[in-house]
Structure formats: structure tokens, C-alpha cells
Amino acid sequence: MYAIALRGRTVLKPQASYLVFTAAGGYIGFKYYQFKQYEGQLIEKRREVLLEKRAQRQADAAAAAAAAAGES
């Protein structure tokens, strides 16, 4: 598989074409891997924030329940 000009002549030799396409595919794959790693970090940060908020809500609810039980 190699590039062909409009007149049908090869632009690159097959080995050079293979090298170009392999390098391009490797670069795209590496950038995709980096993006997925970054996306995972964002998800993990959001998860930690949500867990902290949930723990705070549960602590507030427990304190309110204890205060309500103490008043009764």
C-alpha cells in the first residue's frame, strides 16, 4: 500500500510508504493512549470529589439524627 500521484506514478517507494504509515499510526496510537490516560485521571479525580461529598453528607445526616435523638 503506497501513495500514488494523480498520473498513476508512485510517490514513495513501498518501504518508505510503509515507514510513513507505520510512524503515523504509531503517533496516533500514542496520542490516543495519552488521551485515555488523561481521561482516566479526570474520572478518578471526579470520583474522589463525589466520595468526599457523600461522606460529608452522611456525616451531616448522622449528626442531625444524633441531635434529633438527643432532643427527644
Gaussian input, Z-matrix of N, CA and C with variables (Angstrom, degrees):
# hf/3-21g

backbone

0 1
 N
 C     1     B1
 C     2     B2     1     A1
 N     3     B3     2     A2     1     D1
 C     4     B4     3     A3     2     D2
 C     5     B5     4     A4     3     D3
 N     6     B6     5     A5     4     D4
 C     7     B7     6     A6     5     D5
 C     8     B8     7     A7     6     D6
 N     9     B9     8     A8     7     D7
 C    10    B10     9     A9     8     D8
 C    11    B11    10    A10     9     D9
 N    12    B12    11    A11    10    D10
 C    13    B13    12    A12    11    D11
 C    14    B14    13    A13    12    D12
 N    15    B15    14    A14    13    D13
 C    16    B16    15    A15    14    D14
 C    17    B17    16    A16    15    D15
 N    18    B18    17    A17    16    D16
 C    19    B19    18    A18    17    D17
 C    20    B20    19    A19    18    D18
 N    21    B21    20    A20    19    D19
 C    22    B22    21    A21    20    D20
 C    23    B23    22    A22    21    D21
 N    24    B24    23    A23    22    D22
 C    25    B25    24    A24    23    D23
 C    26    B26    25    A25    24    D24
 N    27    B27    26    A26    25    D25
 C    28    B28    27    A27    26    D26
 C    29    B29    28    A28    27    D27
 N    30    B30    29    A29    28    D28
 C    31    B31    30    A30    29    D29
 C    32    B32    31    A31    30    D30
 N    33    B33    32    A32    31    D31
 C    34    B34    33    A33    32    D32
 C    35    B35    34    A34    33    D33
 N    36    B36    35    A35    34    D34
 C    37    B37    36    A36    35    D35
 C    38    B38    37    A37    36    D36
 N    39    B39    38    A38    37    D37
 C    40    B40    39    A39    38    D38
 C    41    B41    40    A40    39    D39
 N    42    B42    41    A41    40    D40
 C    43    B43    42    A42    41    D41
 C    44    B44    43    A43    42    D42
 N    45    B45    44    A44    43    D43
 C    46    B46    45    A45    44    D44
 C    47    B47    46    A46    45    D45
 N    48    B48    47    A47    46    D46
 C    49    B49    48    A48    47    D47
 C    50    B50    49    A49    48    D48
 N    51    B51    50    A50    49    D49
 C    52    B52    51    A51    50    D50
 C    53    B53    52    A52    51    D51
 N    54    B54    53    A53    52    D52
 C    55    B55    54    A54    53    D53
 C    56    B56    55    A55    54    D54
 N    57    B57    56    A56    55    D55
 C    58    B58    57    A57    56    D56
 C    59    B59    58    A58    57    D57
 N    60    B60    59    A59    58    D58
 C    61    B61    60    A60    59    D59
 C    62    B62    61    A61    60    D60
 N    63    B63    62    A62    61    D61
 C    64    B64    63    A63    62    D62
 C    65    B65    64    A64    63    D63
 N    66    B66    65    A65    64    D64
 C    67    B67    66    A66    65    D65
 C    68    B68    67    A67    66    D66
 N    69    B69    68    A68    67    D67
 C    70    B70    69    A69    68    D68
 C    71    B71    70    A70    69    D69
 N    72    B72    71    A71    70    D70
 C    73    B73    72    A72    71    D71
 C    74    B74    73    A73    72    D72
 N    75    B75    74    A74    73    D73
 C    76    B76    75    A75    74    D74
 C    77    B77    76    A76    75    D75
 N    78    B78    77    A77    76    D76
 C    79    B79    78    A78    77    D77
 C    80    B80    79    A79    78    D78
 N    81    B81    80    A80    79    D79
 C    82    B82    81    A81    80    D80
 C    83    B83    82    A82    81    D81
 N    84    B84    83    A83    82    D82
 C    85    B85    84    A84    83    D83
 C    86    B86    85    A85    84    D84
 N    87    B87    86    A86    85    D85
 C    88    B88    87    A87    86    D86
 C    89    B89    88    A88    87    D87
 N    90    B90    89    A89    88    D88
 C    91    B91    90    A90    89    D89
 C    92    B92    91    A91    90    D90
 N    93    B93    92    A92    91    D91
 C    94    B94    93    A93    92    D92
 C    95    B95    94    A94    93    D93
 N    96    B96    95    A95    94    D94
 C    97    B97    96    A96    95    D95
 C    98    B98    97    A97    96    D96
 N    99    B99    98    A98    97    D97
 C   100   B100    99    A99    98    D98
 C   101   B101   100   A100    99    D99
 N   102   B102   101   A101   100   D100
 C   103   B103   102   A102   101   D101
 C   104   B104   103   A103   102   D102
 N   105   B105   104   A104   103   D103
 C   106   B106   105   A105   104   D104
 C   107   B107   106   A106   105   D105
 N   108   B108   107   A107   106   D106
 C   109   B109   108   A108   107   D107
 C   110   B110   109   A109   108   D108
 N   111   B111   110   A110   109   D109
 C   112   B112   111   A111   110   D110
 C   113   B113   112   A112   111   D111
 N   114   B114   113   A113   112   D112
 C   115   B115   114   A114   113   D113
 C   116   B116   115   A115   114   D114
 N   117   B117   116   A116   115   D115
 C   118   B118   117   A117   116   D116
 C   119   B119   118   A118   117   D117
 N   120   B120   119   A119   118   D118
 C   121   B121   120   A120   119   D119
 C   122   B122   121   A121   120   D120
 N   123   B123   122   A122   121   D121
 C   124   B124   123   A123   122   D122
 C   125   B125   124   A124   123   D123
 N   126   B126   125   A125   124   D124
 C   127   B127   126   A126   125   D125
 C   128   B128   127   A127   126   D126
 N   129   B129   128   A128   127   D127
 C   130   B130   129   A129   128   D128
 C   131   B131   130   A130   129   D129
 N   132   B132   131   A131   130   D130
 C   133   B133   132   A132   131   D131
 C   134   B134   133   A133   132   D132
 N   135   B135   134   A134   133   D133
 C   136   B136   135   A135   134   D134
 C   137   B137   136   A136   135   D135
 N   138   B138   137   A137   136   D136
 C   139   B139   138   A138   137   D137
 C   140   B140   139   A139   138   D138
 N   141   B141   140   A140   139   D139
 C   142   B142   141   A141   140   D140
 C   143   B143   142   A142   141   D141
 N   144   B144   143   A143   142   D142
 C   145   B145   144   A144   143   D143
 C   146   B146   145   A145   144   D144
 N   147   B147   146   A146   145   D145
 C   148   B148   147   A147   146   D146
 C   149   B149   148   A148   147   D147
 N   150   B150   149   A149   148   D148
 C   151   B151   150   A150   149   D149
 C   152   B152   151   A151   150   D150
 N   153   B153   152   A152   151   D151
 C   154   B154   153   A153   152   D152
 C   155   B155   154   A154   153   D153
 N   156   B156   155   A155   154   D154
 C   157   B157   156   A156   155   D155
 C   158   B158   157   A157   156   D156
 N   159   B159   158   A158   157   D157
 C   160   B160   159   A159   158   D158
 C   161   B161   160   A160   159   D159
 N   162   B162   161   A161   160   D160
 C   163   B163   162   A162   161   D161
 C   164   B164   163   A163   162   D162
 N   165   B165   164   A164   163   D163
 C   166   B166   165   A165   164   D164
 C   167   B167   166   A166   165   D165
 N   168   B168   167   A167   166   D166
 C   169   B169   168   A168   167   D167
 C   170   B170   169   A169   168   D168
 N   171   B171   170   A170   169   D169
 C   172   B172   171   A171   170   D170
 C   173   B173   172   A172   171   D171
 N   174   B174   173   A173   172   D172
 C   175   B175   174   A174   173   D173
 C   176   B176   175   A175   174   D174
 N   177   B177   176   A176   175   D175
 C   178   B178   177   A177   176   D176
 C   179   B179   178   A178   177   D177
 N   180   B180   179   A179   178   D178
 C   181   B181   180   A180   179   D179
 C   182   B182   181   A181   180   D180
 N   183   B183   182   A182   181   D181
 C   184   B184   183   A183   182   D182
 C   185   B185   184   A184   183   D183
 N   186   B186   185   A185   184   D184
 C   187   B187   186   A186   185   D185
 C   188   B188   187   A187   186   D186
 N   189   B189   188   A188   187   D187
 C   190   B190   189   A189   188   D188
 C   191   B191   190   A190   189   D189
 N   192   B192   191   A191   190   D190
 C   193   B193   192   A192   191   D191
 C   194   B194   193   A193   192   D192
 N   195   B195   194   A194   193   D193
 C   196   B196   195   A195   194   D194
 C   197   B197   196   A196   195   D195
 N   198   B198   197   A197   196   D196
 C   199   B199   198   A198   197   D197
 C   200   B200   199   A199   198   D198
 N   201   B201   200   A200   199   D199
 C   202   B202   201   A201   200   D200
 C   203   B203   202   A202   201   D201
 N   204   B204   203   A203   202   D202
 C   205   B205   204   A204   203   D203
 C   206   B206   205   A205   204   D204
 N   207   B207   206   A206   205   D205
 C   208   B208   207   A207   206   D206
 C   209   B209   208   A208   207   D207
 N   210   B210   209   A209   208   D208
 C   211   B211   210   A210   209   D209
 C   212   B212   211   A211   210   D210
 N   213   B213   212   A212   211   D211
 C   214   B214   213   A213   212   D212
 C   215   B215   214   A214   213   D213

   B1=1.4497
   B2=1.5176
   B3=1.2746
   B4=1.4601
   B5=1.5236
   B6=1.3147
   B7=1.4619
   B8=1.5254
   B9=1.3100
   B10=1.4606
   B11=1.5331
   B12=1.3224
   B13=1.4649
   B14=1.5213
   B15=1.3156
   B16=1.4609
   B17=1.5238
   B18=1.3254
   B19=1.4632
   B20=1.5294
   B21=1.3035
   B22=1.4499
   B23=1.5073
   B24=1.3109
   B25=1.4604
   B26=1.5259
   B27=1.2958
   B28=1.4579
   B29=1.5223
   B30=1.3131
   B31=1.4579
   B32=1.5220
   B33=1.2993
   B34=1.4616
   B35=1.5188
   B36=1.2927
   B37=1.4573
   B38=1.5260
   B39=1.3232
   B40=1.4635
   B41=1.5349
   B42=1.3203
   B43=1.4592
   B44=1.5280
   B45=1.3226
   B46=1.4643
   B47=1.5200
   B48=1.3146
   B49=1.4600
   B50=1.5270
   B51=1.3244
   B52=1.4619
   B53=1.5195
   B54=1.3218
   B55=1.4606
   B56=1.5255
   B57=1.3221
   B58=1.4708
   B59=1.5226
   B60=1.3274
   B61=1.4586
   B62=1.5248
   B63=1.3120
   B64=1.4618
   B65=1.5235
   B66=1.3281
   B67=1.4654
   B68=1.5237
   B69=1.3216
   B70=1.4659
   B71=1.5261
   B72=1.3216
   B73=1.4605
   B74=1.5129
   B75=1.3244
   B76=1.4621
   B77=1.5097
   B78=1.3221
   B79=1.4653
   B80=1.5229
   B81=1.3279
   B82=1.4651
   B83=1.5254
   B84=1.3312
   B85=1.4582
   B86=1.5141
   B87=1.3213
   B88=1.4648
   B89=1.5181
   B90=1.3282
   B91=1.4644
   B92=1.5304
   B93=1.3277
   B94=1.4601
   B95=1.5272
   B96=1.3304
   B97=1.4602
   B98=1.5260
   B99=1.3341
   B100=1.4602
   B101=1.5235
   B102=1.3165
   B103=1.4603
   B104=1.5213
   B105=1.3234
   B106=1.4633
   B107=1.5319
   B108=1.3331
   B109=1.4602
   B110=1.5270
   B111=1.3239
   B112=1.4627
   B113=1.5257
   B114=1.3246
   B115=1.4553
   B116=1.5296
   B117=1.3180
   B118=1.4595
   B119=1.5181
   B120=1.3272
   B121=1.4621
   B122=1.5230
   B123=1.3233
   B124=1.4636
   B125=1.5242
   B126=1.3140
   B127=1.4603
   B128=1.5244
   B129=1.3247
   B130=1.4647
   B131=1.5268
   B132=1.3247
   B133=1.4712
   B134=1.5209
   B135=1.3287
   B136=1.4655
   B137=1.5222
   B138=1.3098
   B139=1.4646
   B140=1.5194
   B141=1.3397
   B142=1.4588
   B143=1.5246
   B144=1.3253
   B145=1.4687
   B146=1.5181
   B147=1.3185
   B148=1.4632
   B149=1.5272
   B150=1.3345
   B151=1.4639
   B152=1.5245
   B153=1.3309
   B154=1.4653
   B155=1.5256
   B156=1.3307
   B157=1.4665
   B158=1.5264
   B159=1.3298
   B160=1.4639
   B161=1.5170
   B162=1.3250
   B163=1.4624
   B164=1.5260
   B165=1.3249
   B166=1.4647
   B167=1.5268
   B168=1.3386
   B169=1.4693
   B170=1.5212
   B171=1.3325
   B172=1.4606
   B173=1.5213
   B174=1.3243
   B175=1.4651
   B176=1.5246
   B177=1.3224
   B178=1.4647
   B179=1.5235
   B180=1.3223
   B181=1.4627
   B182=1.5249
   B183=1.3220
   B184=1.4657
   B185=1.5242
   B186=1.3267
   B187=1.4666
   B188=1.5225
   B189=1.3182
   B190=1.4634
   B191=1.5249
   B192=1.3253
   B193=1.4674
   B194=1.5215
   B195=1.3236
   B196=1.4648
   B197=1.5237
   B198=1.3125
   B199=1.4661
   B200=1.5220
   B201=1.3303
   B202=1.4604
   B203=1.5229
   B204=1.3186
   B205=1.4655
   B206=1.5273
   B207=1.3116
   B208=1.4621
   B209=1.5147
   B210=1.3201
   B211=1.4617
   B212=1.5143
   B213=1.3178
   B214=1.4653
   B215=1.4870
   A1=108.34
   A2=117.99
   A3=120.38
   A4=110.00
   A5=114.08
   A6=120.12
   A7=111.15
   A8=115.93
   A9=121.85
   A10=107.86
   A11=116.43
   A12=120.78
   A13=109.65
   A14=116.89
   A15=120.66
   A16=112.59
   A17=117.87
   A18=121.08
   A19=112.51
   A20=117.95
   A21=120.27
   A22=114.50
   A23=118.42
   A24=120.46
   A25=109.18
   A26=116.37
   A27=119.46
   A28=110.02
   A29=115.31
   A30=121.16
   A31=109.49
   A32=115.51
   A33=121.51
   A34=109.32
   A35=116.17
   A36=119.95
   A37=107.82
   A38=117.39
   A39=119.26
   A40=113.72
   A41=117.90
   A42=119.68
   A43=110.74
   A44=116.51
   A45=120.08
   A46=110.41
   A47=115.99
   A48=120.18
   A49=110.12
   A50=116.41
   A51=120.62
   A52=110.38
   A53=116.40
   A54=120.73
   A55=111.19
   A56=116.65
   A57=120.63
   A58=110.52
   A59=116.85
   A60=119.87
   A61=111.66
   A62=117.85
   A63=120.87
   A64=110.67
   A65=116.47
   A66=120.16
   A67=110.85
   A68=116.89
   A69=120.26
   A70=110.62
   A71=116.91
   A72=120.44
   A73=112.18
   A74=116.33
   A75=119.89
   A76=111.87
   A77=116.91
   A78=121.08
   A79=110.69
   A80=116.27
   A81=120.23
   A82=110.28
   A83=116.99
   A84=120.55
   A85=112.28
   A86=116.74
   A87=120.65
   A88=111.01
   A89=117.72
   A90=121.08
   A91=110.44
   A92=117.06
   A93=120.40
   A94=110.14
   A95=116.61
   A96=121.08
   A97=110.27
   A98=117.45
   A99=120.68
   A100=110.77
   A101=117.00
   A102=120.88
   A103=110.83
   A104=116.89
   A105=119.81
   A106=111.23
   A107=117.41
   A108=120.77
   A109=110.15
   A110=117.24
   A111=122.22
   A112=110.14
   A113=116.17
   A114=120.96
   A115=110.35
   A116=117.43
   A117=121.39
   A118=112.06
   A119=116.95
   A120=120.48
   A121=110.82
   A122=117.13
   A123=120.23
   A124=110.90
   A125=116.44
   A126=120.92
   A127=110.01
   A128=116.92
   A129=120.60
   A130=111.30
   A131=117.42
   A132=120.47
   A133=110.64
   A134=116.45
   A135=120.56
   A136=110.28
   A137=117.09
   A138=121.27
   A139=110.72
   A140=116.89
   A141=120.47
   A142=111.25
   A143=116.92
   A144=120.61
   A145=110.22
   A146=116.69
   A147=120.26
   A148=111.60
   A149=117.24
   A150=119.86
   A151=111.33
   A152=116.94
   A153=119.99
   A154=111.05
   A155=116.75
   A156=120.14
   A157=110.79
   A158=116.37
   A159=119.85
   A160=110.82
   A161=116.65
   A162=120.08
   A163=110.57
   A164=116.99
   A165=120.38
   A166=110.96
   A167=116.97
   A168=120.02
   A169=110.94
   A170=116.77
   A171=119.69
   A172=111.10
   A173=117.21
   A174=120.54
   A175=110.34
   A176=117.31
   A177=120.68
   A178=110.97
   A179=116.77
   A180=120.70
   A181=110.63
   A182=117.52
   A183=120.52
   A184=110.45
   A185=116.80
   A186=119.97
   A187=110.63
   A188=117.23
   A189=120.91
   A190=110.56
   A191=116.92
   A192=120.42
   A193=110.48
   A194=116.95
   A195=120.30
   A196=110.64
   A197=116.88
   A198=120.34
   A199=110.37
   A200=116.59
   A201=120.39
   A202=110.56
   A203=117.57
   A204=120.85
   A205=110.29
   A206=117.09
   A207=120.87
   A208=112.69
   A209=118.15
   A210=122.14
   A211=111.74
   A212=116.64
   A213=119.63
   A214=113.55
   D1=113.90
   D2=178.43
   D3=-146.95
   D4=159.02
   D5=-175.30
   D6=-68.55
   D7=143.12
   D8=179.05
   D9=-125.48
   D10=135.16
   D11=178.01
   D12=-72.53
   D13=174.24
   D14=-177.91
   D15=-61.22
   D16=-29.71
   D17=-178.64
   D18=-86.60
   D19=1.94
   D20=177.13
   D21=92.55
   D22=1.77
   D23=178.57
   D24=-87.48
   D25=147.55
   D26=179.36
   D27=-71.01
   D28=138.13
   D29=178.68
   D30=-86.00
   D31=-43.93
   D32=179.82
   D33=-123.65
   D34=152.96
   D35=173.48
   D36=-69.63
   D37=153.90
   D38=-176.88
   D39=-55.00
   D40=-37.96
   D41=-179.16
   D42=-66.62
   D43=-42.28
   D44=179.05
   D45=-67.08
   D46=-39.53
   D47=178.50
   D48=-63.13
   D49=-43.50
   D50=177.53
   D51=-59.55
   D52=-43.30
   D53=179.57
   D54=-62.45
   D55=-43.46
   D56=-179.77
   D57=-63.52
   D58=-48.34
   D59=-178.45
   D60=-67.46
   D61=-35.99
   D62=177.60
   D63=-66.34
   D64=-43.55
   D65=178.60
   D66=-64.19
   D67=-42.52
   D68=179.30
   D69=-64.10
   D70=-43.30
   D71=178.31
   D72=-64.48
   D73=-39.99
   D74=177.29
   D75=-63.86
   D76=-41.20
   D77=179.68
   D78=-65.37
   D79=-45.11
   D80=179.22
   D81=-63.22
   D82=-42.42
   D83=178.43
   D84=-63.54
   D85=-40.28
   D86=178.86
   D87=-65.66
   D88=-42.11
   D89=178.71
   D90=-65.52
   D91=-37.20
   D92=176.88
   D93=-64.49
   D94=-42.30
   D95=177.61
   D96=-61.47
   D97=-44.37
   D98=178.28
   D99=-61.45
   D100=-41.86
   D101=179.59
   D102=-62.73
   D103=-43.32
   D104=-179.97
   D105=-65.16
   D106=-37.05
   D107=176.41
   D108=-63.86
   D109=-44.72
   D110=179.31
   D111=-63.27
   D112=-42.87
   D113=178.86
   D114=-61.79
   D115=-41.13
   D116=177.15
   D117=-62.78
   D118=-38.37
   D119=177.20
   D120=-64.53
   D121=-42.15
   D122=178.48
   D123=-62.61
   D124=-42.26
   D125=179.69
   D126=-63.59
   D127=-42.55
   D128=-179.60
   D129=-65.16
   D130=-40.76
   D131=177.49
   D132=-62.54
   D133=-44.50
   D134=179.74
   D135=-63.52
   D136=-39.69
   D137=179.01
   D138=-62.13
   D139=-42.90
   D140=179.28
   D141=-63.15
   D142=-41.73
   D143=178.78
   D144=-62.46
   D145=-45.12
   D146=-179.63
   D147=-64.50
   D148=-38.78
   D149=178.21
   D150=-65.89
   D151=-38.93
   D152=177.69
   D153=-64.99
   D154=-41.74
   D155=178.54
   D156=-64.12
   D157=-40.68
   D158=179.43
   D159=-64.51
   D160=-42.55
   D161=178.76
   D162=-62.97
   D163=-39.04
   D164=178.71
   D165=-66.04
   D166=-42.90
   D167=177.90
   D168=-62.33
   D169=-41.75
   D170=179.68
   D171=-65.53
   D172=-39.10
   D173=178.27
   D174=-65.80
   D175=-41.90
   D176=178.07
   D177=-63.72
   D178=-41.83
   D179=179.58
   D180=-65.80
   D181=-39.46
   D182=178.78
   D183=-66.66
   D184=-39.51
   D185=178.66
   D186=-66.58
   D187=-39.96
   D188=178.51
   D189=-66.09
   D190=-39.31
   D191=178.99
   D192=-67.00
   D193=-39.19
   D194=178.73
   D195=-67.43
   D196=-38.30
   D197=178.53
   D198=-67.65
   D199=-39.95
   D200=178.98
   D201=-67.32
   D202=-36.98
   D203=179.18
   D204=-70.52
   D205=-34.03
   D206=179.65
   D207=-71.18
   D208=-29.59
   D209=-179.67
   D210=-77.74
   D211=-26.35
   D212=-175.64
   D213=-72.49

